[in-house]
Amino acid sequence: MLNKSLQRKIYLHAQYLEHRLASNFIFNTFIIRCLHNDFIANLLNNQAVALFKKQPN
């Protein structure tokens, strides 16, 4: 059986790792969402430019 001090250290370390994992997940999904939004905006912008160029003057 582990002593109380060691149990506490292991518990706190596990909490810390869990917190890091959660914050990394939130940060990564945020970055992916931003990149995705930029990608969509770029596609829409390219379509708008193409349509504008097609119009007769």
CNS distance restraints for C-alpha pairs under 8 A (distance, minus, plus):
assign (resid   2 and name CA) (resid   6 and name CA) 6.38 0.50 0.50
assign (resid   2 and name CA) (resid   7 and name CA) 6.22 0.50 0.50
assign (resid   3 and name CA) (resid   7 and name CA) 6.26 0.50 0.50
assign (resid   4 and name CA) (resid   8 and name CA) 6.11 0.50 0.50
assign (resid   5 and name CA) (resid   9 and name CA) 6.31 0.50 0.50
assign (resid   6 and name CA) (resid  10 and name CA) 6.17 0.50 0.50
assign (resid   7 and name CA) (resid  11 and name CA) 6.11 0.50 0.50
assign (resid   8 and name CA) (resid  12 and name CA) 6.11 0.50 0.50
assign (resid   9 and name CA) (resid  13 and name CA) 6.07 0.50 0.50
assign (resid  10 and name CA) (resid  14 and name CA) 6.14 0.50 0.50
assign (resid  11 and name CA) (resid  15 and name CA) 6.26 0.50 0.50
assign (resid  12 and name CA) (resid  16 and name CA) 6.15 0.50 0.50
assign (resid  13 and name CA) (resid  17 and name CA) 6.20 0.50 0.50
assign (resid  14 and name CA) (resid  18 and name CA) 6.11 0.50 0.50
assign (resid  15 and name CA) (resid  19 and name CA) 6.16 0.50 0.50
assign (resid  16 and name CA) (resid  20 and name CA) 6.21 0.50 0.50
assign (resid  17 and name CA) (resid  21 and name CA) 6.10 0.50 0.50
assign (resid  18 and name CA) (resid  22 and name CA) 6.19 0.50 0.50
assign (resid  19 and name CA) (resid  23 and name CA) 6.15 0.50 0.50
assign (resid  20 and name CA) (resid  24 and name CA) 5.99 0.50 0.50
assign (resid  21 and name CA) (resid  25 and name CA) 6.09 0.50 0.50
assign (resid  22 and name CA) (resid  26 and name CA) 6.29 0.50 0.50
assign (resid  23 and name CA) (resid  27 and name CA) 6.07 0.50 0.50
assign (resid  24 and name CA) (resid  28 and name CA) 5.91 0.50 0.50
assign (resid  25 and name CA) (resid  29 and name CA) 6.10 0.50 0.50
assign (resid  26 and name CA) (resid  30 and name CA) 6.11 0.50 0.50
assign (resid  27 and name CA) (resid  31 and name CA) 6.29 0.50 0.50
assign (resid  28 and name CA) (resid  32 and name CA) 6.16 0.50 0.50
assign (resid  29 and name CA) (resid  33 and name CA) 6.04 0.50 0.50
assign (resid  30 and name CA) (resid  34 and name CA) 6.25 0.50 0.50
assign (resid  31 and name CA) (resid  35 and name CA) 6.18 0.50 0.50
assign (resid  32 and name CA) (resid  36 and name CA) 5.99 0.50 0.50
assign (resid  33 and name CA) (resid  37 and name CA) 6.07 0.50 0.50
assign (resid  34 and name CA) (resid  38 and name CA) 6.21 0.50 0.50
assign (resid  35 and name CA) (resid  39 and name CA) 6.14 0.50 0.50
assign (resid  36 and name CA) (resid  40 and name CA) 6.25 0.50 0.50
assign (resid  37 and name CA) (resid  41 and name CA) 6.03 0.50 0.50
assign (resid  38 and name CA) (resid  42 and name CA) 5.99 0.50 0.50
assign (resid  39 and name CA) (resid  43 and name CA) 6.28 0.50 0.50
assign (resid  40 and name CA) (resid  44 and name CA) 6.20 0.50 0.50
assign (resid  41 and name CA) (resid  45 and name CA) 6.00 0.50 0.50
assign (resid  42 and name CA) (resid  46 and name CA) 6.10 0.50 0.50
assign (resid  43 and name CA) (resid  47 and name CA) 6.26 0.50 0.50
assign (resid  44 and name CA) (resid  48 and name CA) 6.16 0.50 0.50
assign (resid  45 and name CA) (resid  49 and name CA) 6.18 0.50 0.50
assign (resid  46 and name CA) (resid  50 and name CA) 6.13 0.50 0.50
assign (resid  47 and name CA) (resid  51 and name CA) 6.14 0.50 0.50
assign (resid  48 and name CA) (resid  52 and name CA) 6.09 0.50 0.50
assign (resid  49 and name CA) (resid  53 and name CA) 6.18 0.50 0.50
assign (resid  50 and name CA) (resid  54 and name CA) 6.32 0.50 0.50
assign (resid  51 and name CA) (resid  55 and name CA) 6.62 0.50 0.50
